[in-house]
Amino acid sequence: MPNNKMTYPGFHQDSHGMTVLSRVVLDAWLFGLIPETEDCAGWDLQRMQNLMGEVEREWDKYGNLPSFLPPELRQRHAELYDMATERAKSRGWDPELDEDE
């Protein structure tokens, strides 16, 4: 019986790295929910959804705004998202377009 379960390709194999799921990985790294050596490759969507819930609970502590993060987390957020944005642009991502365009 074939495995039809959808899985996430992982941050490093994500189409450009700025999808909803890739941002979950970035934020999970930010909050220390997973080590940065884990990019969630092969995770099923249920496992990704569970991680998303953990990330949302962390963001809730800061009003979902990077500017409300403590200084060290705010700096790390900037570093992670700068890296991801540059990486995505080098893969053809246009921040002006919706990720589905």
Phi and psi in radians as a Rosetta constraint file:
Dihedral C 1 N 2 CA 2 C 2 CIRCULARHARMONIC -1.219 0.35
Dihedral N 2 CA 2 C 2 N 3 CIRCULARHARMONIC 2.650 0.35
Dihedral C 2 N 3 CA 3 C 3 CIRCULARHARMONIC -1.524 0.35
Dihedral N 3 CA 3 C 3 N 4 CIRCULARHARMONIC 1.867 0.35
Dihedral C 3 N 4 CA 4 C 4 CIRCULARHARMONIC -1.696 0.35
Dihedral N 4 CA 4 C 4 N 5 CIRCULARHARMONIC 0.147 0.35
Dihedral C 4 N 5 CA 5 C 5 CIRCULARHARMONIC -1.203 0.35
Dihedral N 5 CA 5 C 5 N 6 CIRCULARHARMONIC 2.215 0.35
Dihedral C 5 N 6 CA 6 C 6 CIRCULARHARMONIC -1.301 0.35
Dihedral N 6 CA 6 C 6 N 7 CIRCULARHARMONIC 2.435 0.35
Dihedral C 6 N 7 CA 7 C 7 CIRCULARHARMONIC -2.276 0.35
Dihedral N 7 CA 7 C 7 N 8 CIRCULARHARMONIC 2.733 0.35
Dihedral C 7 N 8 CA 8 C 8 CIRCULARHARMONIC -1.443 0.35
Dihedral N 8 CA 8 C 8 N 9 CIRCULARHARMONIC 2.347 0.35
Dihedral C 8 N 9 CA 9 C 9 CIRCULARHARMONIC -1.242 0.35
Dihedral N 9 CA 9 C 9 N 10 CIRCULARHARMONIC -0.277 0.35
Dihedral C 9 N 10 CA 10 C 10 CIRCULARHARMONIC 1.820 0.35
Dihedral N 10 CA 10 C 10 N 11 CIRCULARHARMONIC 2.663 0.35
Dihedral C 10 N 11 CA 11 C 11 CIRCULARHARMONIC -0.964 0.35
Dihedral N 11 CA 11 C 11 N 12 CIRCULARHARMONIC -0.780 0.35
Dihedral C 11 N 12 CA 12 C 12 CIRCULARHARMONIC -1.254 0.35
Dihedral N 12 CA 12 C 12 N 13 CIRCULARHARMONIC -0.330 0.35
Dihedral C 12 N 13 CA 13 C 13 CIRCULARHARMONIC -1.878 0.35
Dihedral N 13 CA 13 C 13 N 14 CIRCULARHARMONIC -0.013 0.35
Dihedral C 13 N 14 CA 14 C 14 CIRCULARHARMONIC -1.025 0.35
Dihedral N 14 CA 14 C 14 N 15 CIRCULARHARMONIC 2.603 0.35
Dihedral C 14 N 15 CA 15 C 15 CIRCULARHARMONIC -0.834 0.35
Dihedral N 15 CA 15 C 15 N 16 CIRCULARHARMONIC -0.848 0.35
Dihedral C 15 N 16 CA 16 C 16 CIRCULARHARMONIC -2.454 0.35
Dihedral N 16 CA 16 C 16 N 17 CIRCULARHARMONIC -0.214 0.35
Dihedral C 16 N 17 CA 17 C 17 CIRCULARHARMONIC 1.620 0.35
Dihedral N 17 CA 17 C 17 N 18 CIRCULARHARMONIC 0.158 0.35
Dihedral C 17 N 18 CA 18 C 18 CIRCULARHARMONIC -2.174 0.35
Dihedral N 18 CA 18 C 18 N 19 CIRCULARHARMONIC 0.483 0.35
Dihedral C 18 N 19 CA 19 C 19 CIRCULARHARMONIC -1.384 0.35
Dihedral N 19 CA 19 C 19 N 20 CIRCULARHARMONIC 2.974 0.35
Dihedral C 19 N 20 CA 20 C 20 CIRCULARHARMONIC -0.985 0.35
Dihedral N 20 CA 20 C 20 N 21 CIRCULARHARMONIC -0.806 0.35
Dihedral C 20 N 21 CA 21 C 21 CIRCULARHARMONIC -1.227 0.35
Dihedral N 21 CA 21 C 21 N 22 CIRCULARHARMONIC -0.604 0.35
Dihedral C 21 N 22 CA 22 C 22 CIRCULARHARMONIC -1.171 0.35
Dihedral N 22 CA 22 C 22 N 23 CIRCULARHARMONIC -0.582 0.35
Dihedral C 22 N 23 CA 23 C 23 CIRCULARHARMONIC -1.214 0.35
Dihedral N 23 CA 23 C 23 N 24 CIRCULARHARMONIC -0.561 0.35
Dihedral C 23 N 24 CA 24 C 24 CIRCULARHARMONIC -1.075 0.35
Dihedral N 24 CA 24 C 24 N 25 CIRCULARHARMONIC -0.758 0.35
Dihedral C 24 N 25 CA 25 C 25 CIRCULARHARMONIC -1.098 0.35
Dihedral N 25 CA 25 C 25 N 26 CIRCULARHARMONIC -0.813 0.35
Dihedral C 25 N 26 CA 26 C 26 CIRCULARHARMONIC -0.993 0.35
Dihedral N 26 CA 26 C 26 N 27 CIRCULARHARMONIC -0.788 0.35
Dihedral C 26 N 27 CA 27 C 27 CIRCULARHARMONIC -1.237 0.35
Dihedral N 27 CA 27 C 27 N 28 CIRCULARHARMONIC -0.571 0.35
Dihedral C 27 N 28 CA 28 C 28 CIRCULARHARMONIC -1.149 0.35
Dihedral N 28 CA 28 C 28 N 29 CIRCULARHARMONIC -0.664 0.35
Dihedral C 28 N 29 CA 29 C 29 CIRCULARHARMONIC -1.110 0.35
Dihedral N 29 CA 29 C 29 N 30 CIRCULARHARMONIC -0.811 0.35
Dihedral C 29 N 30 CA 30 C 30 CIRCULARHARMONIC -0.940 0.35
Dihedral N 30 CA 30 C 30 N 31 CIRCULARHARMONIC -0.834 0.35
Dihedral C 30 N 31 CA 31 C 31 CIRCULARHARMONIC -1.542 0.35
Dihedral N 31 CA 31 C 31 N 32 CIRCULARHARMONIC 0.053 0.35
Dihedral C 31 N 32 CA 32 C 32 CIRCULARHARMONIC 1.250 0.35
Dihedral N 32 CA 32 C 32 N 33 CIRCULARHARMONIC 0.418 0.35
Dihedral C 32 N 33 CA 33 C 33 CIRCULARHARMONIC -1.342 0.35
Dihedral N 33 CA 33 C 33 N 34 CIRCULARHARMONIC -0.491 0.35
Dihedral C 33 N 34 CA 34 C 34 CIRCULARHARMONIC -2.424 0.35
Dihedral N 34 CA 34 C 34 N 35 CIRCULARHARMONIC 2.647 0.35
Dihedral C 34 N 35 CA 35 C 35 CIRCULARHARMONIC -1.229 0.35
Dihedral N 35 CA 35 C 35 N 36 CIRCULARHARMONIC 2.694 0.35
Dihedral C 35 N 36 CA 36 C 36 CIRCULARHARMONIC -1.194 0.35
Dihedral N 36 CA 36 C 36 N 37 CIRCULARHARMONIC -0.160 0.35
Dihedral C 36 N 37 CA 37 C 37 CIRCULARHARMONIC -1.397 0.35
Dihedral N 37 CA 37 C 37 N 38 CIRCULARHARMONIC -0.214 0.35
Dihedral C 37 N 38 CA 38 C 38 CIRCULARHARMONIC -1.728 0.35
Dihedral N 38 CA 38 C 38 N 39 CIRCULARHARMONIC 2.042 0.35
Dihedral C 38 N 39 CA 39 C 39 CIRCULARHARMONIC -1.919 0.35
Dihedral N 39 CA 39 C 39 N 40 CIRCULARHARMONIC 0.186 0.35
Dihedral C 39 N 40 CA 40 C 40 CIRCULARHARMONIC 1.236 0.35
Dihedral N 40 CA 40 C 40 N 41 CIRCULARHARMONIC 0.320 0.35
Dihedral C 40 N 41 CA 41 C 41 CIRCULARHARMONIC -1.047 0.35
Dihedral N 41 CA 41 C 41 N 42 CIRCULARHARMONIC 2.264 0.35
Dihedral C 41 N 42 CA 42 C 42 CIRCULARHARMONIC 1.458 0.35
Dihedral N 42 CA 42 C 42 N 43 CIRCULARHARMONIC 0.011 0.35
Dihedral C 42 N 43 CA 43 C 43 CIRCULARHARMONIC -1.240 0.35
Dihedral N 43 CA 43 C 43 N 44 CIRCULARHARMONIC 2.399 0.35
Dihedral C 43 N 44 CA 44 C 44 CIRCULARHARMONIC -1.333 0.35
Dihedral N 44 CA 44 C 44 N 45 CIRCULARHARMONIC 2.890 0.35
Dihedral C 44 N 45 CA 45 C 45 CIRCULARHARMONIC -1.144 0.35
Dihedral N 45 CA 45 C 45 N 46 CIRCULARHARMONIC -0.501 0.35
Dihedral C 45 N 46 CA 46 C 46 CIRCULARHARMONIC -1.137 0.35
Dihedral N 46 CA 46 C 46 N 47 CIRCULARHARMONIC -0.766 0.35
Dihedral C 46 N 47 CA 47 C 47 CIRCULARHARMONIC -1.132 0.35
Dihedral N 47 CA 47 C 47 N 48 CIRCULARHARMONIC -0.695 0.35
Dihedral C 47 N 48 CA 48 C 48 CIRCULARHARMONIC -1.135 0.35
Dihedral N 48 CA 48 C 48 N 49 CIRCULARHARMONIC -0.678 0.35
Dihedral C 48 N 49 CA 49 C 49 CIRCULARHARMONIC -1.134 0.35
Dihedral N 49 CA 49 C 49 N 50 CIRCULARHARMONIC -0.675 0.35
Dihedral C 49 N 50 CA 50 C 50 CIRCULARHARMONIC -1.092 0.35
Dihedral N 50 CA 50 C 50 N 51 CIRCULARHARMONIC -0.751 0.35
Dihedral C 50 N 51 CA 51 C 51 CIRCULARHARMONIC -1.115 0.35
Dihedral N 51 CA 51 C 51 N 52 CIRCULARHARMONIC -0.692 0.35
Dihedral C 51 N 52 CA 52 C 52 CIRCULARHARMONIC -1.035 0.35
Dihedral N 52 CA 52 C 52 N 53 CIRCULARHARMONIC -0.720 0.35
Dihedral C 52 N 53 CA 53 C 53 CIRCULARHARMONIC -1.081 0.35
Dihedral N 53 CA 53 C 53 N 54 CIRCULARHARMONIC -0.723 0.35
Dihedral C 53 N 54 CA 54 C 54 CIRCULARHARMONIC -1.109 0.35
Dihedral N 54 CA 54 C 54 N 55 CIRCULARHARMONIC -0.759 0.35
Dihedral C 54 N 55 CA 55 C 55 CIRCULARHARMONIC -1.078 0.35
Dihedral N 55 CA 55 C 55 N 56 CIRCULARHARMONIC -0.773 0.35
Dihedral C 55 N 56 CA 56 C 56 CIRCULARHARMONIC -1.073 0.35
Dihedral N 56 CA 56 C 56 N 57 CIRCULARHARMONIC -0.682 0.35
Dihedral C 56 N 57 CA 57 C 57 CIRCULARHARMONIC -1.110 0.35
Dihedral N 57 CA 57 C 57 N 58 CIRCULARHARMONIC -0.658 0.35
Dihedral C 57 N 58 CA 58 C 58 CIRCULARHARMONIC -1.172 0.35
Dihedral N 58 CA 58 C 58 N 59 CIRCULARHARMONIC -0.800 0.35
Dihedral C 58 N 59 CA 59 C 59 CIRCULARHARMONIC -1.089 0.35
Dihedral N 59 CA 59 C 59 N 60 CIRCULARHARMONIC -0.610 0.35
Dihedral C 59 N 60 CA 60 C 60 CIRCULARHARMONIC -0.998 0.35
Dihedral N 60 CA 60 C 60 N 61 CIRCULARHARMONIC -0.541 0.35
Dihedral C 60 N 61 CA 61 C 61 CIRCULARHARMONIC -1.137 0.35
Dihedral N 61 CA 61 C 61 N 62 CIRCULARHARMONIC -0.382 0.35
Dihedral C 61 N 62 CA 62 C 62 CIRCULARHARMONIC -2.074 0.35
Dihedral N 62 CA 62 C 62 N 63 CIRCULARHARMONIC 0.387 0.35
Dihedral C 62 N 63 CA 63 C 63 CIRCULARHARMONIC 1.105 0.35
Dihedral N 63 CA 63 C 63 N 64 CIRCULARHARMONIC 0.361 0.35
Dihedral C 63 N 64 CA 64 C 64 CIRCULARHARMONIC 1.065 0.35
Dihedral N 64 CA 64 C 64 N 65 CIRCULARHARMONIC 0.439 0.35
Dihedral C 64 N 65 CA 65 C 65 CIRCULARHARMONIC -2.181 0.35
Dihedral N 65 CA 65 C 65 N 66 CIRCULARHARMONIC 2.177 0.35
Dihedral C 65 N 66 CA 66 C 66 CIRCULARHARMONIC -0.973 0.35
Dihedral N 66 CA 66 C 66 N 67 CIRCULARHARMONIC -0.562 0.35
Dihedral C 66 N 67 CA 67 C 67 CIRCULARHARMONIC -1.154 0.35
Dihedral N 67 CA 67 C 67 N 68 CIRCULARHARMONIC -0.301 0.35
Dihedral C 67 N 68 CA 68 C 68 CIRCULARHARMONIC -1.615 0.35
Dihedral N 68 CA 68 C 68 N 69 CIRCULARHARMONIC -0.060 0.35
Dihedral C 68 N 69 CA 69 C 69 CIRCULARHARMONIC -1.201 0.35
Dihedral N 69 CA 69 C 69 N 70 CIRCULARHARMONIC 2.613 0.35
Dihedral C 69 N 70 CA 70 C 70 CIRCULARHARMONIC -1.071 0.35
Dihedral N 70 CA 70 C 70 N 71 CIRCULARHARMONIC 2.719 0.35
Dihedral C 70 N 71 CA 71 C 71 CIRCULARHARMONIC -0.865 0.35
Dihedral N 71 CA 71 C 71 N 72 CIRCULARHARMONIC -0.765 0.35
Dihedral C 71 N 72 CA 72 C 72 CIRCULARHARMONIC -1.186 0.35
Dihedral N 72 CA 72 C 72 N 73 CIRCULARHARMONIC -0.653 0.35
Dihedral C 72 N 73 CA 73 C 73 CIRCULARHARMONIC -1.271 0.35
Dihedral N 73 CA 73 C 73 N 74 CIRCULARHARMONIC -0.638 0.35
Dihedral C 73 N 74 CA 74 C 74 CIRCULARHARMONIC -1.082 0.35
Dihedral N 74 CA 74 C 74 N 75 CIRCULARHARMONIC -0.740 0.35
Dihedral C 74 N 75 CA 75 C 75 CIRCULARHARMONIC -1.124 0.35
Dihedral N 75 CA 75 C 75 N 76 CIRCULARHARMONIC -0.789 0.35
Dihedral C 75 N 76 CA 76 C 76 CIRCULARHARMONIC -1.123 0.35
Dihedral N 76 CA 76 C 76 N 77 CIRCULARHARMONIC -0.679 0.35
Dihedral C 76 N 77 CA 77 C 77 CIRCULARHARMONIC -1.027 0.35
Dihedral N 77 CA 77 C 77 N 78 CIRCULARHARMONIC -0.822 0.35
Dihedral C 77 N 78 CA 78 C 78 CIRCULARHARMONIC -1.060 0.35
Dihedral N 78 CA 78 C 78 N 79 CIRCULARHARMONIC -0.760 0.35
Dihedral C 78 N 79 CA 79 C 79 CIRCULARHARMONIC -1.092 0.35
Dihedral N 79 CA 79 C 79 N 80 CIRCULARHARMONIC -0.834 0.35
Dihedral C 79 N 80 CA 80 C 80 CIRCULARHARMONIC -1.090 0.35
Dihedral N 80 CA 80 C 80 N 81 CIRCULARHARMONIC -0.812 0.35
Dihedral C 80 N 81 CA 81 C 81 CIRCULARHARMONIC -1.293 0.35
Dihedral N 81 CA 81 C 81 N 82 CIRCULARHARMONIC -0.534 0.35
Dihedral C 81 N 82 CA 82 C 82 CIRCULARHARMONIC -1.113 0.35
Dihedral N 82 CA 82 C 82 N 83 CIRCULARHARMONIC -0.795 0.35
Dihedral C 82 N 83 CA 83 C 83 CIRCULARHARMONIC -1.051 0.35
Dihedral N 83 CA 83 C 83 N 84 CIRCULARHARMONIC -0.837 0.35
Dihedral C 83 N 84 CA 84 C 84 CIRCULARHARMONIC -1.151 0.35
Dihedral N 84 CA 84 C 84 N 85 CIRCULARHARMONIC -0.679 0.35
Dihedral C 84 N 85 CA 85 C 85 CIRCULARHARMONIC -1.154 0.35
Dihedral N 85 CA 85 C 85 N 86 CIRCULARHARMONIC -0.799 0.35
Dihedral C 85 N 86 CA 86 C 86 CIRCULARHARMONIC -1.103 0.35
Dihedral N 86 CA 86 C 86 N 87 CIRCULARHARMONIC -0.738 0.35
Dihedral C 86 N 87 CA 87 C 87 CIRCULARHARMONIC -1.078 0.35
Dihedral N 87 CA 87 C 87 N 88 CIRCULARHARMONIC -0.782 0.35
Dihedral C 87 N 88 CA 88 C 88 CIRCULARHARMONIC -1.118 0.35
Dihedral N 88 CA 88 C 88 N 89 CIRCULARHARMONIC -0.757 0.35
Dihedral C 88 N 89 CA 89 C 89 CIRCULARHARMONIC -1.071 0.35
Dihedral N 89 CA 89 C 89 N 90 CIRCULARHARMONIC -0.662 0.35
Dihedral C 89 N 90 CA 90 C 90 CIRCULARHARMONIC -1.197 0.35
Dihedral N 90 CA 90 C 90 N 91 CIRCULARHARMONIC -0.302 0.35
Dihedral C 90 N 91 CA 91 C 91 CIRCULARHARMONIC -1.747 0.35
Dihedral N 91 CA 91 C 91 N 92 CIRCULARHARMONIC 0.172 0.35
Dihedral C 91 N 92 CA 92 C 92 CIRCULARHARMONIC 1.674 0.35
Dihedral N 92 CA 92 C 92 N 93 CIRCULARHARMONIC 0.115 0.35
Dihedral C 92 N 93 CA 93 C 93 CIRCULARHARMONIC -1.253 0.35
Dihedral N 93 CA 93 C 93 N 94 CIRCULARHARMONIC 2.362 0.35
Dihedral C 93 N 94 CA 94 C 94 CIRCULARHARMONIC -1.993 0.35
Dihedral N 94 CA 94 C 94 N 95 CIRCULARHARMONIC 1.988 0.35
Dihedral C 94 N 95 CA 95 C 95 CIRCULARHARMONIC -1.104 0.35
Dihedral N 95 CA 95 C 95 N 96 CIRCULARHARMONIC -0.255 0.35
Dihedral C 95 N 96 CA 96 C 96 CIRCULARHARMONIC -1.365 0.35
Dihedral N 96 CA 96 C 96 N 97 CIRCULARHARMONIC -0.317 0.35
Dihedral C 96 N 97 CA 97 C 97 CIRCULARHARMONIC -1.762 0.35
Dihedral N 97 CA 97 C 97 N 98 CIRCULARHARMONIC 2.605 0.35
Dihedral C 97 N 98 CA 98 C 98 CIRCULARHARMONIC -1.113 0.35
Dihedral N 98 CA 98 C 98 N 99 CIRCULARHARMONIC 2.613 0.35
Dihedral C 98 N 99 CA 99 C 99 CIRCULARHARMONIC -1.072 0.35
Dihedral N 99 CA 99 C 99 N 100 CIRCULARHARMONIC -0.318 0.35
Dihedral C 99 N 100 CA 100 C 100 CIRCULARHARMONIC -1.584 0.35
Dihedral N 100 CA 100 C 100 N 101 CIRCULARHARMONIC -0.076 0.35
